[in-house]
Amino acid sequence: MSSTVVPLVIAFLGIVGTLVSGLMTQRLAERVKSKELDHSERQRADERQYGAKRAMAEALRACYVILNTASLDYHSELNHFWHALGAGHVTDDLRSRLDDARREHRARYSEAQMQVPDDVLATIDRVHRGLNRMYGVLKRLDGGILPHGEDESLKQVHTQIVGFWDQLGEMRQIMRKSIGVSPEMP
C-alpha cells in the first residue's frame, strides 16, 4: 500500500466509525425510549385497571351500606307497626311510614340485584322475602283479613320480627366478607 492510501483508509474508517457510532447511539436511544414508553403504557394500564377495580369496590360498598340501612329501617318500621297494631293505635302516619320503608327497601334491593355477587344475593333475597312476609301479615291483620295460617298471628309476627335480627346480622356479615372487611366466617 502506498503512503497516500493508508491515511485515506484510516480517514475513511474514522468517518465510517463516527457515522456508525452515531447510528448505534441513535438506535440504542430509540430502544431505551421504546422500553420507557412500553413501561409507561403498562403502568397507565395497571393504574386504569386498579382505578376501575377500586371504583367497582366502592360502588359495591355503597350499595351494601344503603341496602343495610334500608333493611334496618324496614325492620324497625315493621316493629313499630306491630307495637301499634297490638295496642290498637295504628295511624295513617304509621301506615305511610311502613309503606315508605318498604318502597325504599325494594328500590335498594333492586339495585343490589344488579351489582352484588350471587352468593351475597342469595342472602339478601332471603332477607327481602322475610321482611315482605312480615309486612304482608301485618297489613292483613291491620285490614281485618283472616290469617292464612297459625304463623300469621300478632304473637307469631313478633317472634319473627325479634328473630329476624339474626338474618340481618348474617346479611351484614356476608356483605362485609364480600368487600374484604370481615374475615371468613366459621
C-alpha positions as CSV (number, residue, x, y, z in Angstrom):
1,M,0.0,0.0,0.0
2,S,1.2,3.4,-0.8
3,S,1.7,6.1,1.8
4,T,-1.2,8.0,0.4
5,V,-3.7,5.2,0.6
6,V,-3.1,4.3,4.3
7,P,-4.1,7.8,5.5
8,L,-7.2,7.7,3.3
9,V,-8.2,4.3,4.6
10,I,-7.7,5.4,8.2
11,A,-9.7,8.6,7.5
12,F,-12.4,6.5,5.8
13,L,-12.6,4.1,8.7
14,G,-12.7,7.1,11.1
15,I,-15.6,8.6,9.2
16,V,-17.4,5.3,9.0
17,G,-16.8,4.6,12.7
18,T,-18.1,8.0,13.6
19,L,-21.2,7.6,11.4
20,V,-21.8,4.0,12.7
21,S,-21.4,5.1,16.4
22,G,-23.9,7.9,15.8
23,L,-26.4,5.4,14.3
24,M,-25.8,2.9,17.0
25,T,-26.2,5.5,19.7
26,Q,-29.5,6.6,18.0
27,R,-30.7,3.0,17.8
28,L,-29.9,2.4,21.4
29,A,-31.6,5.6,22.4
30,E,-34.7,4.5,20.4
31,R,-34.7,1.2,22.1
32,V,-34.4,2.8,25.6
33,K,-37.2,5.3,24.7
34,S,-39.4,2.4,23.3
35,K,-38.9,0.5,26.6
36,E,-39.7,3.6,28.6
37,L,-42.9,4.1,26.6
38,D,-43.9,0.5,26.9
39,H,-43.3,0.6,30.7
40,S,-45.3,3.9,31.0
41,E,-48.1,2.4,29.0
42,R,-48.2,-0.8,31.1
43,Q,-48.1,1.4,34.2
44,R,-51.0,3.5,33.0
45,A,-53.0,0.4,32.1
46,D,-52.3,-1.0,35.5
47,E,-53.4,2.3,37.1
48,R,-56.6,2.3,35.0
49,Q,-57.3,-1.3,35.9
50,Y,-56.7,-0.6,39.6
51,G,-58.9,2.5,39.4
52,A,-61.7,0.6,37.8
53,K,-61.5,-2.2,40.4
54,R,-61.4,0.4,43.2
55,A,-64.4,2.2,41.7
56,M,-66.3,-1.1,41.5
57,A,-65.4,-2.0,45.0
58,E,-66.6,1.5,46.2
59,A,-69.8,1.2,44.3
60,L,-70.4,-2.3,45.9
61,R,-69.6,-0.9,49.3
62,A,-72.0,2.0,48.9
63,C,-74.7,-0.4,47.6
64,Y,-74.2,-2.6,50.7
65,V,-74.4,0.4,53.1
66,I,-77.6,1.7,51.5
67,L,-79.2,-1.7,51.4
68,N,-78.2,-2.5,55.0
69,T,-79.7,0.9,56.2
70,A,-82.9,0.3,54.2
71,S,-83.3,-3.2,55.6
72,L,-82.8,-2.0,59.2
73,D,-85.2,0.9,58.6
74,Y,-87.8,-1.5,57.1
75,H,-87.4,-3.9,60.0
76,S,-87.7,-1.1,62.5
77,E,-90.9,0.2,60.9
78,L,-92.3,-3.4,61.0
79,N,-91.6,-3.5,64.7
80,H,-93.2,0.0,65.3
81,F,-96.2,-1.1,63.3
82,W,-96.5,-4.4,65.2
83,H,-96.5,-2.5,68.6
84,A,-99.1,0.0,67.3
85,L,-101.3,-2.8,65.9
86,G,-101.1,-4.7,69.2
87,A,-102.1,-1.6,71.1
88,G,-104.8,-0.7,68.7
89,H,-103.2,2.6,67.8
90,V,-102.3,2.2,64.1
91,T,-102.5,5.6,62.4
92,D,-102.3,6.6,58.8
93,D,-98.9,8.1,59.5
94,L,-97.6,4.7,60.7
95,R,-99.0,3.0,57.6
96,S,-97.4,5.6,55.4
97,R,-94.0,5.2,57.2
98,L,-94.2,1.5,56.8
99,D,-95.1,1.7,53.1
100,D,-92.3,4.2,52.5
101,A,-89.8,1.9,54.3
102,R,-91.0,-1.0,52.1
103,R,-90.6,1.0,48.9
104,E,-87.1,2.3,49.9
105,H,-86.0,-1.3,50.7
106,R,-87.4,-2.6,47.4
107,A,-85.6,0.1,45.5
108,R,-82.3,-0.7,47.2
109,Y,-82.9,-4.4,46.8
110,S,-83.4,-3.9,43.1
111,E,-80.1,-2.0,42.8
112,A,-78.3,-4.8,44.7
113,Q,-79.7,-7.4,42.3
114,M,-77.7,-5.8,39.5
115,Q,-74.4,-5.3,41.5
116,V,-73.8,-8.0,44.1
117,P,-72.2,-11.4,43.7
118,D,-74.6,-14.4,43.6
119,D,-73.7,-15.8,47.0
120,V,-74.4,-12.4,48.6
121,L,-77.6,-12.0,46.5
122,A,-79.0,-15.3,47.9
123,T,-78.7,-14.0,51.5
124,I,-80.1,-10.6,50.5
125,D,-83.0,-12.3,48.7
126,R,-83.9,-14.3,51.9
127,V,-83.9,-11.1,53.9
128,H,-86.0,-9.3,51.3
129,R,-88.6,-12.1,51.2
130,G,-88.6,-12.4,55.0
131,L,-89.3,-8.7,55.5
132,N,-92.0,-8.7,52.9
133,R,-93.7,-11.8,54.5
134,M,-93.9,-10.0,57.8
135,Y,-95.2,-6.9,56.1
136,G,-97.9,-8.9,54.4
137,V,-99.1,-10.5,57.6
138,L,-99.1,-7.1,59.5
139,K,-101.1,-5.5,56.6
140,R,-103.6,-8.3,56.5
141,L,-104.1,-8.1,60.3
142,D,-104.4,-4.3,60.1
143,G,-107.0,-4.7,57.4
144,G,-109.0,-7.2,59.4
145,I,-108.3,-10.0,56.9
146,L,-108.3,-13.5,58.4
147,P,-104.9,-15.0,58.9
148,H,-103.8,-17.6,56.3
149,G,-102.3,-19.9,58.9
150,E,-101.1,-20.2,62.5
151,D,-97.9,-18.2,61.7
152,E,-100.0,-15.1,61.0
153,S,-100.9,-14.1,64.5
154,L,-99.6,-11.0,66.2
155,K,-97.6,-13.2,68.6
156,Q,-96.0,-15.2,65.7
157,V,-95.2,-12.0,63.8
158,H,-93.5,-10.6,66.9
159,T,-91.4,-13.8,67.2
160,Q,-90.4,-13.4,63.5
161,I,-89.5,-9.7,64.0
162,V,-87.4,-10.4,67.0
163,G,-85.8,-13.5,65.4
164,F,-85.1,-11.6,62.2
165,W,-82.1,-9.8,63.8
166,D,-80.1,-13.0,63.1
167,Q,-80.9,-12.8,59.4
168,L,-80.0,-9.2,59.3
169,G,-76.7,-9.9,61.0
170,E,-75.9,-12.8,58.6
171,M,-76.6,-10.5,55.7
172,R,-74.4,-7.8,57.1
173,Q,-71.6,-10.3,57.8
174,I,-71.7,-11.8,54.3
175,M,-71.7,-8.3,52.7
176,R,-68.6,-7.3,54.9
177,K,-66.9,-10.5,53.9
178,S,-67.6,-9.8,50.2
179,I,-65.8,-6.4,50.3
180,G,-62.9,-7.8,52.4
181,V,-63.8,-6.0,55.7
182,S,-64.5,-9.2,57.6
183,P,-62.6,-12.5,57.7
184,E,-64.0,-15.8,56.5
185,M,-66.9,-16.9,58.6
186,P,-66.5,-20.2,60.5
